[in-house]
Structure formats: structure tokens, C-alpha cells
Amino acid sequence: MKKTHIFGLIIIAIMVAILVSTGTEAGTYSDFSVAEKMEKDGDADAIHVIGKLKKDASGQILGMQYDPVIDANHLEFLLIDEKGREQKVVYNQPKPQDMEHAEQLVIIGKMEGQVFKCQQVITKCPSKYQDGKVDLQGADKAPKTI
Amino acid sequence: MLHTTIGNIGHLSLIVSFVTSLLATYGYYKSIKITDLQEVESWKKFARYAFYTHGLVIVGVIACLFTIIYNQYFEYHYAWTHSSKQLPVYYIISCFWEGQEGSFLLWIFWNVILGVILIKTNKTWEAPLMVVFASVQAFLCSMIIGVVIPWVNIKIGSSPFLLMREVMPDIPIFASNPDFVAEDGRGLNPLLQNYWMVIHPPTLFLGFATTLIPFAYALAGLWTKQYKEWIRPALPWALVSALILGVGIIMGGYWAYETLNFGGYWNWDPVENASFVPWLTLVAAIHCMIIYKNNETALRTSYILVIVTFVLVLYSTFLNRSGILGDASVHSFTDLGLSGQLLLYLFFFLIAAVALLIYRWKNIPTDDKEVSTYSREFWVFMGATTLCLSAFQIIAVTSLPVYNTIVQNLGFVSKLAPPADAATYYSKFQLWFGVGIAIFSGVGQTFWWKKVKQETLSKYLLTPALIALVATALIVLLSVKTNIAEIYNNFFYILLLFACVFSVVTNGSILGNIIRGNYKLSGGAVTHIGIAMMLIGILYSSGYTKVVSMNMTGFGMRGEDFTKNGNKENKENLMLLLGQSQQMKDYMLTYKGKRLEIRGVKGYFNRKDFDIIENDFHAVALKDIENEGKKIASVGDTVITQSENTYYEIEFRDPAGKVFSLYPRWQNNAKMGTAVSPDLVRAMRSDIYTYVSYDPITAAGGEKEWGKTQMETMAVGDTIFLNDFVAILENVARITDLKDTKLTEADAAVQAQIKVIGKDFKTYELNPIFAIKGAEIATPVIENDETGIRIRFTNIDPKTGKFTFAVNTSQPDMIVLKALEKPLINVLWLGTLVLIIGFTMAIFRRYREFKLMRDKGLA
């Protein structure tokens, strides 16, 4: 075997290692039940959970607490995951802007006892300019739609 | 009246540009295929004029679209989506490329310019080069041609010249009034209203466009069997491309650093990555092309890398514009349904290039000699390999959404998510590649310029390594002593630092030697020093970012959380009440209030002094506005402002008593929700990066929420609690003068003096008034932002001598602030400048070589 071949093999080995690590270390989109099971199994990896804020019939958000006077670094809220499970979530950061308006949230973190501790909250906001709902200034006298 | 003519001209020109690019492709192709010399010339001439026509028509298309945007013909969807009346001219230019179609046009435009330059500077390469160029143009034009093939009903491309009523025919207004024109457009995303965004996109697209040149040369070389000759003309262009693309990427990073609040210049966002990866492979390609001049082994690799670079540019275009990234990126364009066309574009050139390469593979000269580890080629090749591995790791992770889509299209379930903490995840790998790049750049350059043999190894490499080791130790010591970074605690960081210092030492010594000879050859050494400096800047600024807004006051923390987790509970954000000072690191901070900007005037002005007209870009001054002694506006004057931007004035007082203010920003961005921008204290040693992480009032839509009205009846001297403040009614006195109304003898007015005492015994005074004028009673509302108290003097009871006040309280005006210290970030920017200088020197050198050979008739 020539030196160049050995060199090539080493490169391929590194590439394979990178691919394997990408596959195994990439996060997964999951839910709270899985997060709970992971905690029981001692798996400390963070996972992504997609969910919606808990709201009452009139659209009021329930169970959200954030008061910067008391603690600027403590946010609590209730999230309902895609399987319908409700969970208290704690986020040790200021409340993300626009969180209330978000259609959907992606939170990244893990269960710690009764609460889901998250390190990151990604808000998915509905764009104010969705197709079909257009605010044409001066189009008519009707109230502006957003 | 709708301005339909200009759109029709534009659309027609687009179709002509598409057809002429096809004609040029065909003409140049013909000129290669036939052998009759006279006919070759006439085909070439034909194709050349077809390409010139194509270029002229493209300029026409751009002029049409720009006219539409500039004159704000809002009957056009493109103008309505991307422009608005409030935009100054320099941002109207940015509107042009905010949308997919405009950015394609920009790209096409650059290709035209480059194509013309290539026609003018080449003698023998023109035809095969331009076949590639013109066919790329045909693909790009097809993206925005916007025609429907009637018999199969397939729509090709998305035209920027569509009218509103063509894009959104279902809006009721068009049924009753087809000629309706919107009064104003949605405008340019306010986040992009920044000077960097005027120059960053054209630079980046010029970078993308220039990657086509080495690719075209490589294909031309394979096609016309000039397997080696393409390198010489392609090399200066590859350098130009790497320089421009690199500068474009850095500009984007600098903009992000100044404007976005993810805390830095690089977010590992898929779109950022997708533009960075081709840069890495391009730089690797350049190294192989340089090696080739001495050793033919690298020729095949040069082919592969040049092709890979261009294909990666196409791949990044696909990622960016097909909508496949979905929410994984903040940059991606809206999906125009071009995925199919983009894939076709990608696969056409991928397959064509790979097929041609395989077909000619056996004919490409190669050197079967064993490569010695004492050869310079070996070490440069190692460096190029490291660059490729780095690129591979980034693109492998960036493509996660693509794997999900492919797997799902095959009918399986794939829910891979991007790594939770992207920076840590990527750094884990890229740190090693950084070490490799720095080391190999030092060793490679040494082998390149000096005759290194076994016996001279210690002289040329061991000595610089020892110097670097000592220097690294000194830097570590100095970093710790001066409190810049606690770098001693991380072995891997020290290793990277050592690698960078080693690179600076070796390249520096080479630079010293070359400069004494011929400074024109020193481009490489300068560039490598630039890279090493950038890596050092990245290591310090990102590895040792320190949160300086730690809440050490004990106030504003939950008792139970304070000591939890070994006292590590997050305290990284500081609450600042309006007007109250708070210590942060070396500075005393005071939040002074919300500000706005007036267009054309330097400085920031108190929002309270203006009546901001909602959904408009005007504000009316409520009092005379002055700035630095100059009058800006009188009462009632209208000024131009951007009401969506709220600036927070935060006063910094340093230990020496120097006072300055920072103005971080919140933007109520109609396209993206709330966008937060930092402001920076810049210093050579470190930047302090500050942003407002929360503002309860603005987050609630700008309106304060007042609590229920409480009625407080007090005698002079009484004390009550309001909003956690102590309030004392100190006095009630008669006044003779009211601000806006004249009082006569028969009228009466009294004013209460209420002292409010807050934290640190800071006092505020509230002075509600009770006035009787004729038969009317006036009790104006007094509002105080610092304490969040609203008070009205409602009654006087002459019998008891008591006074009644109606009081509401709300959250006091406050912000939550986060501040980060980024040490030595300026070394990164400085390194960038060095890199640019180095690249420029190399370009001139390589271009001179090409010109000499060309004029001798050899290229």
C-alpha cells in the first residue's frame, strides 16, 4: 500500500467519524413523555420539544409568570406538546419578545423533576403579512387587517 | 392609471435576455465544434454579439425594475413588497435585492460584467469559457423569466414585473376596481436598513459570481484538452473570488455583530454556513493550483475542488431559495416555488462537470512519484485537506433539514433537529481544524520558501516552534494578569493559541526574508498572518465572552433560586429602573429613557417630546427640540422618524468619571416581530456588547397597563405606600399660575406636593393640581414614569382638612439589560484587513504572470 492510499483512508475515516457524530449528536424533535423517560434513564441530552402555550377559551395565556422586578431571569409557562401533554417549563432568561404572539414554540432542554428546564426558546411567529391577508393601505375604509 | 408599459418592457427584455443567452451558448458551442477557421471566427463573432446584446438587455431589465421601485409604482407586487414611501434613496437600492428576483438579477448582472471582462482579456479561452458562462446565464434568467408554457401548463420562473392584481387576484378590491393602486408599500425590512446591507449583498453575489470563472476554466481545460494550461489564467481569478467572497462573508458577520442580538458575528445559521463552505473549498483549490505548478499530483485534486466549489455555490443557492430550510434560518427567502428549477440547475452542472471529468480522467497528467514528507507539496496539501474536512463537517450538519426532507419523501419518518447548542457543537470540530490550518500554514510556508532537509529541520522549524511556545506562555500569562481571559484553564484553547502564534512567527520570519528580496511575492505570508490573527480574535472574543451584567445586588432575585445549583442560577440579566443608577462591572449605569432618531439629524431625542403618528414615518414635536445648541424643530413641526425603532438611552459612567451613553434598540419589525439590536462600547482591549433583553411596556404594545383606581384620602403629613414606594403628602398650597389657562381673581387653584421615596432614598415629586375656574373644576392627571404612578387631585374636604387623590399604579418604566464583554475582538477585524491586503498582493502577482504568458502567446 502506498502512502497516498493510507492518507486517503485516514481522510475517509475522519469523514465517516464526522457523519456518525452528526447522526448521533443531532438533536431530535420529541415530546415531554420522551423527556421524562430520558431523565429516568439518566440521559442528560437536551431535546427539542414543539408545543403551544396553554390558553383559555378566550385566548388568554394561562400559567405564564414573568416579573422582572422579582426576578429578571426567571420565566415560567405551561406548554402543551404535540401529543397534548401539559408541562410546566422554566426558563432562566428574560421572556423572549413576542412569545405571547407565537403560533408555536420550540423549546430545547430536559426534564428536571417536575419541571422542564429549557436553555433555549425559539418562537415561531405568524408573519403579519401572510398570503391572502393583506393590509392594503387605502383599499377601503374597513379596519386594517393584520 | 397603471404604469403597465414599463413592466411590459421589462418582462419582454427578460425574455430577450433568456433567448440571447441561449444564442450565445449555441454560437460559442458551434465555434468549438467546427474546424473551418473562417466559420469559427464568424460563429464566435455571432456569439459575442449575442452575449453583448444579452448584457445590454439585462441592464435594461435592471433599469426597468429600478424605475418601478424608485418611482414607487405600487401597482407592481415587487415594489409593493419591498419598497415604501419612507425609504431614502440609498435604501431603495437595497430594496432592489431584498427579494429573490432582484437578487437573481444582481447575480446575472455580475456575470454579465465578468463575462465581458473575460471576452476582452482572453485570446484562446473565450469560446469554451463563454459556453459555460452563457449557459449559466440561461439558467439564471429562467428563474425570473415568468412564462407559462401553454401546452403543458408549467410555469417557469417568477417575474419581478408582476402586477399586484396578477399576484393576488382574489383581493376584493380588484373585483370592483381593477386599476386600484395601493397607497404605500410594505417597505424594506427595517432590520436591513443599515449601510452594511447596501454593500454586503452585492459583494457576496459578486463573490458567488466569480466562483464561476475558475469552474468555467476547469471545464474549458477538460473540454479542449488543455489539461494544465487552464491553471495559470484561472488562478488569479480564484484568488479574486476568494477575496471578494471572503469580504462579503465578513461584512455579513460584522453587520450581524452590530445589528442582531445573538451575541456575535457568527450564528452557524444554515445560510451563513452555506456561503462559508464554498469559500473553504475555494481556498483549498487555490492551494492545490499553486502546488500543481511544481508537482502534477495536485492537478486532479484542483479539478475536483474547483468543481466542488461551484457546485456548493449552487447548493447554497438551493438551500437559501427553495424553502427547504423552513424555520431553520433567519435568512432564507420566501419560497417562490422554484425548487424544481433550482434542483435542475444544480444537477445540470453537477452531472455535466462530473461526467466530463470522469470522461477525461485518464488523460489528466499525474505524477506517480511518492510524495515525501520533506516536500513542500506534502504540507500545503495537508493544509488544503484540513480546509476540506472543515468544510465537510459544516455542510454535513447544515444539511440536516435536507436529510429530513429526503427521508420523508421516501415515506419514512425523520425528525433530526439541528444541534441544540450550535456554537459548542461546531466548535468541538472546528477548533481542531483551526489548529491544523494554523500549523500547516506555518510549516507549509517554511517548506515552501526554505530548503528544509532532515538536518535543517531544527533550524527552520524547531526554533520557531520554541519561540512560539515561549510567546504563547507569555501571552497566556499576560491575558490572565490583565484580566482579559482565563486562558490557562483550557488546554485546547492554549493549543489553538500556540498554533496561531506559531503561524505568525513562521510566516513573519518568511515575510521578513521575502521583503528584502521581492516584496511582491509576500502575499501568501501576509494572508496567513491575517488568518492566524483572525483565529486568535475568534478564540478570545468567543471563547472568553464574559457576561458583565451579572446581578450582584441581591435585588430582583428569587430567594429560593439565589443559592440553588451552587449559586449558579442564571443572574445574567440586570434590571434597570428608569432614572435609578446601578453598578455594572466598572461602570455606573443609568437608564435615562426611550429615544427616537430623526432622519438627517445626528443624535437621539426623547420620545416623550414627540407625538408619533402611528403607522407612519412622521412625528410632531411637542416642544422646541435642540441638539448641541442647534435648533432642530419648533413646537408643531413635523419630523421624519422611524416609529418602529425605540432606542434606550443608557448612561455609562466609568471609574474616571467619564460619561457616555449607549443606545441599544428594539424594533417593532412588521416582517419579523420584535428585533433587538445591541450597542457597543468599543475599545482596543475588548468591546462591551449591550442589549435590552426585555422591556415590559414595549413588549405589551407600548401601552402601560394601569391597575384599578384607588382613592386615597390624606391629611398633610400622612404617608402611604404606592407601588413599593413611600409617598408623603408634604404640603398643599395655593398657586396663582396654571400652565395653559389664565386664572382670574374669582378662580382658585391648589397644588399638592407629594414626595415619593424609592430605593437608595432617591426622591421624586408629584404635584397634582385642583383648580376651580368659573363653574368648572379641573383636576389634570399627573403621570410619573420613574415610579409608575398616575395621580389626580379629586377632592378637598374643608371640614376635615383632608384631601383625596385618585391613584393608579403600573409597572414602573424599566428595562432588563444584558451586557457581554468580548475581549480582543478587534484582533479579528484587524486580521481581516491583513488578510485582504495579502490576497490583493497575491492577485496582482498571479495576474502579472498570466499577462506575461498571454502576451507571449502561451495562454
Interface residues (C-beta under 8 A of the other chain):
Chain A: K2 K3 T4 I11 I14 M15 I18 L19 S21 T22 G23 E25 A26 G27 T28 Y29 S30 A46 I47 H48 P68 V69 I70 D71 A72 N73 H74 N92 Q93 P94 K95 Q97 D98 H101 I108 Q119 Q120 I122 T123 K124 C125 S127 K128 Y129 D131 G132 V134 L136 Q137 G138 A139 D140
Chain B: M168 D170 I171 I173 F180 A182 E183 D184 R186 D327 E370 V371 T385 L389 F392 Q393 A396 V397 L400 K415 L416 A417 P418 P419 A420 D421 Y425 F429 N551 G556 M557 R558 D561 E569 N570 K571 E572 N573 L574 M575 N615 W666 A670 K671 M672 G673 T674 V676 S693 Y694 P696 A699 Q811 M814 V816 K818
